[in-house]
């Protein structure tokens, strides 16, 4: 079995359908969002965790950055302080 990784993936914000190229969602016609999930070993593929290592979300960081950008910016600002 060959694994294929894409630098960019296109995801429907409504139903989470994923495609390798931009197009309207085949399920509901919504324009797909372009996301960059990172390399297979990139830490951005992990979920959001607190300082003790407890998982705070099930979604990976790259997805949170695309869907709740303002919230992720506030979290990053708080971490840097």
Buried (B, 14 or more C-beta within 10 A) or exposed (E): EEEEEEEEBBBBEEEEBBBEEEEEBEEEEEEBBEBBBBEEEEEBBEEBEEEEEEEEEEBBBBBBBBBBEEEBEEBEEEEEE
